[in-house]
């Protein structure tokens, strides 16, 4: 498109120069390099506009009249028709580019340049971390994960192509109540079985356990939830048998998820695990509580007041002291900035998580992390 814009820039300059000569006006020939190209404020006004204010004095014409005269000359040039149409809009000569010509020229350039077409150093010196995928080890990747994988990989490659240093990261959500629900179902309904014994992909087997828990909880919801919470507390206490089962089922889930990544061409520079970051988040929240940044409810849970950002409030630690997604995301973000001093961290996550990230970024700013201003939810 840039070459076709240049074609029009030269054409406008040529029309101005012809008019200057016809009027026998003094001065230097009109140089295309002196013409600025702008994007009209409304697409209905054209794709590119050339302001003629700077030439009004030389031509002794009002800018709108000069634009109308130049536009008429360009419209009469049949050779330019293949590149688009022209229209005077006030003091501007506006051009509607021929989309077919733009596409054809672009394809020709791509074929001629090969894989290097479009490469630039526009983002040289920028360090951008991109987080995407974020699987849970209680089920296989679903369509939402694949959507984020495609976006994350594409964005990472585009940024790198433009000269940025890119660091792709993943956070595996391998702990928490949802993981314990799959573990509980395994204990109750699948004890002793393996993906091989059932003839299914390993992450699918773990997902089947999670589905079974949901069936179980429908019959006895309070009992099922209480048992899962007991299992979570046992995990956080380091119970040997619970840890053994957790490692086994996480291994099955990760094996299957890794196979899916290999099939879809997805890779990461570093993988973080919630089980390794959530304690950092918990420590930060408790430190913030001591500083008066957060507050404790009567039941013992810890909350943050979100009124300064137009929201209500958000729980950061449950009444029993266990962590939530928000807690681990706080810890993970801090570890990431320590590991790789980024200029920007982009979270490629579905739009349904807008609230979560708005709160996360605010909590990190409250905790005094200035780099939280450079976090972005795509």
MIMARDREN-27207 format. One record per residue (C-alpha): x, y, z. Coordinates in steps of 0.5 Angstrom, whole numbers, plus 500, padded with zeros to 3 digits. Example, Ala and Ser with C-alpha at 12.3 -4.5 7.8 and 13.67 -1.06 7.14 Angstrom:
<atoms>
[[525 491 516]];
[[527 498 514]];
</atoms>
This chain:
<atoms>
[[500 500 500]];
[[506 505 502]];
[[508 504 494]];
[[501 506 492]];
[[501 512 497]];
[[507 514 494]];
[[504 514 487]];
[[499 518 489]];
[[504 523 492]];
[[508 524 486]];
[[501 525 482]];
[[499 530 486]];
[[506 534 486]];
[[506 533 478]];
[[499 536 478]];
[[501 542 482]];
[[507 543 478]];
[[503 543 472]];
[[499 548 475]];
[[505 552 477]];
[[508 552 470]];
[[501 554 467]];
[[500 560 471]];
[[507 562 470]];
[[508 562 478]];
[[515 564 480]];
[[519 559 485]];
[[522 552 485]];
[[519 546 482]];
[[514 542 486]];
[[517 537 490]];
[[513 531 492]];
[[518 530 498]];
[[514 537 501]];
[[507 533 501]];
[[505 530 507]];
[[500 524 507]];
[[495 524 512]];
[[490 519 514]];
[[483 522 514]];
[[479 522 521]];
[[473 518 517]];
[[474 512 513]];
[[468 515 509]];
[[473 521 507]];
[[478 517 504]];
[[484 512 505]];
[[490 518 505]];
[[489 525 504]];
[[494 531 502]];
[[493 538 505]];
[[495 543 500]];
[[495 549 506]];
[[503 550 505]];
[[502 551 497]];
[[496 556 498]];
[[500 563 498]];
[[505 560 492]];
[[499 559 488]];
[[495 565 490]];
[[489 561 491]];
[[484 559 497]];
[[486 552 499]];
[[479 549 498]];
[[480 552 491]];
[[487 549 490]];
[[485 542 492]];
[[479 542 487]];
[[483 544 481]];
[[488 539 483]];
[[483 533 484]];
[[480 535 477]];
[[486 534 474]];
[[488 528 477]];
[[481 525 476]];
[[482 526 468]];
[[488 522 468]];
[[486 515 466]];
[[493 512 468]];
[[491 513 475]];
[[484 510 475]];
[[488 503 476]];
[[490 506 483]];
[[484 509 486]];
[[479 515 485]];
[[480 522 488]];
[[476 527 491]];
[[477 534 494]];
[[475 535 501]];
[[476 542 503]];
[[483 544 503]];
[[485 536 502]];
[[486 532 496]];
[[483 525 499]];
[[484 519 495]];
[[481 512 496]];
[[486 507 494]];
[[484 501 489]];
[[484 495 494]];
[[485 490 488]];
[[491 494 486]];
[[494 495 493]];
[[493 487 494]];
[[496 486 488]];
[[502 490 489]];
[[503 487 496]];
[[503 480 494]];
[[508 482 489]];
[[512 485 494]];
[[511 479 498]];
[[513 474 493]];
[[519 478 491]];
[[522 479 498]];
[[520 472 501]];
[[520 470 508]];
[[523 477 510]];
[[518 481 507]];
[[515 486 512]];
[[521 485 517]];
[[523 492 521]];
[[527 494 527]];
[[521 499 529]];
[[521 495 536]];
[[528 494 537]];
[[530 495 544]];
[[523 493 547]];
[[523 487 551]];
[[516 484 551]];
[[514 478 555]];
[[507 474 552]];
[[503 470 556]];
[[498 465 553]];
[[495 458 554]];
[[495 457 561]];
[[492 450 562]];
[[489 447 568]];
[[492 440 570]];
[[485 437 571]];
[[483 437 563]];
[[485 437 556]];
[[486 444 552]];
[[479 446 550]];
[[478 451 544]];
[[479 457 548]];
[[486 455 549]];
[[487 454 542]];
[[484 460 540]];
[[489 464 545]];
[[495 459 543]];
[[494 462 536]];
[[494 469 538]];
[[500 468 543]];
[[504 465 538]];
[[502 470 532]];
[[503 476 536]];
[[510 473 539]];
[[512 472 532]];
[[510 479 529]];
[[513 483 535]];
[[520 479 534]];
[[519 480 526]];
[[519 488 528]];
[[525 488 532]];
[[523 486 539]];
[[526 481 544]];
[[520 477 545]];
[[520 472 551]];
[[514 467 551]];
[[511 464 558]];
[[506 460 560]];
[[503 459 567]];
[[500 452 568]];
[[495 452 573]];
[[497 445 577]];
[[494 447 584]];
[[487 449 587]];
[[480 447 588]];
[[479 445 581]];
[[485 440 581]];
[[483 437 588]];
[[476 435 585]];
[[479 431 579]];
[[484 428 585]];
[[478 426 589]];
[[474 423 583]];
[[480 419 582]];
[[480 416 589]];
[[473 415 589]];
[[472 412 582]];
[[478 411 578]];
[[483 408 584]];
[[489 404 581]];
[[487 406 573]];
[[491 409 568]];
[[490 412 562]];
[[493 406 559]];
[[489 401 562]];
[[483 405 560]];
[[486 406 553]];
[[485 414 553]];
[[490 420 552]];
[[493 422 559]];
[[490 429 559]];
[[483 426 557]];
[[483 421 563]];
[[484 426 568]];
[[479 430 565]];
[[474 424 565]];
[[476 424 573]];
[[473 432 573]];
[[467 430 569]];
[[466 425 574]];
[[467 429 580]];
[[461 434 577]];
[[456 428 577]];
[[458 426 584]];
[[457 433 587]];
[[450 434 583]];
[[448 428 588]];
[[451 431 594]];
[[454 438 593]];
[[456 440 600]];
[[459 433 602]];
[[463 433 595]];
[[465 441 596]];
[[467 439 603]];
[[471 433 601]];
[[475 437 596]];
[[476 443 600]];
[[479 438 605]];
[[484 435 600]];
[[486 442 598]];
[[488 443 605]];
[[492 436 606]];
[[495 438 599]];
[[497 445 602]];
[[500 441 609]];
[[504 437 604]];
[[501 430 606]];
[[505 425 603]];
[[499 421 600]];
[[496 427 597]];
[[502 430 594]];
[[504 423 591]];
[[497 423 587]];
[[497 430 585]];
[[504 429 582]];
[[501 423 578]];
[[495 426 576]];
[[499 432 574]];
[[504 428 570]];
[[498 425 566]];
[[495 432 564]];
[[502 435 562]];
[[504 429 558]];
[[497 430 554]];
[[498 437 554]];
[[505 437 551]];
[[503 433 546]];
[[497 438 543]];
[[503 443 543]];
[[507 439 539]];
[[502 438 534]];
[[499 445 534]];
[[507 448 533]];
[[506 452 540]];
[[512 453 544]];
[[515 457 550]];
[[521 460 553]];
[[519 459 560]];
[[513 455 564]];
[[511 457 570]];
[[507 453 575]];
[[502 455 580]];
[[504 451 585]];
[[511 454 585]];
[[508 462 585]];
[[502 462 589]];
[[506 462 596]];
[[509 468 593]];
[[503 471 592]];
[[500 470 599]];
[[506 473 602]];
[[505 479 598]];
[[498 480 600]];
[[499 478 607]];
[[505 484 607]];
[[500 488 604]];
[[495 487 609]];
[[500 489 615]];
[[501 495 611]];
[[494 497 611]];
[[493 496 603]];
[[488 490 604]];
[[483 489 610]];
[[481 482 614]];
[[473 481 614]];
[[470 478 621]];
[[471 471 618]];
[[478 471 617]];
[[478 472 609]];
[[483 478 606]];
[[480 483 601]];
[[482 489 597]];
[[477 495 596]];
[[476 497 589]];
[[472 503 590]];
[[478 507 587]];
[[478 504 580]];
[[470 504 580]];
[[469 497 583]];
[[466 494 589]];
[[471 489 593]];
[[475 483 592]];
[[477 477 596]];
[[485 475 596]];
[[485 470 601]];
[[480 465 603]];
[[478 465 611]];
[[482 459 612]];
[[488 462 609]];
[[488 458 602]];
[[490 462 596]];
[[486 464 590]];
[[487 465 582]];
[[488 472 584]];
[[493 470 589]];
[[498 466 585]];
[[497 471 579]];
[[500 476 584]];
[[506 472 585]];
[[507 470 578]];
[[507 477 575]];
[[513 479 581]];
[[517 472 579]];
[[516 474 572]];
[[519 481 572]];
[[525 479 577]];
[[526 473 572]];
[[526 477 565]];
[[526 485 566]];
[[521 486 561]];
[[518 493 558]];
[[511 490 557]];
[[508 484 559]];
[[502 482 555]];
[[497 477 557]];
[[493 473 552]];
[[487 471 555]];
[[479 471 553]];
[[475 477 554]];
[[471 474 560]];
[[477 475 564]];
[[477 483 564]];
[[475 484 571]];
[[480 479 573]];
[[486 483 570]];
[[483 490 572]];
[[484 488 579]];
[[490 484 578]];
[[494 490 575]];
[[491 495 581]];
[[493 490 586]];
[[500 490 584]];
[[500 498 583]];
[[498 498 590]];
[[503 493 592]];
[[508 499 590]];
[[510 495 583]];
[[511 501 578]];
[[512 496 572]];
[[505 494 573]];
[[503 500 569]];
[[506 496 563]];
[[502 490 564]];
[[496 489 558]];
[[490 484 557]];
[[489 483 550]];
</atoms>
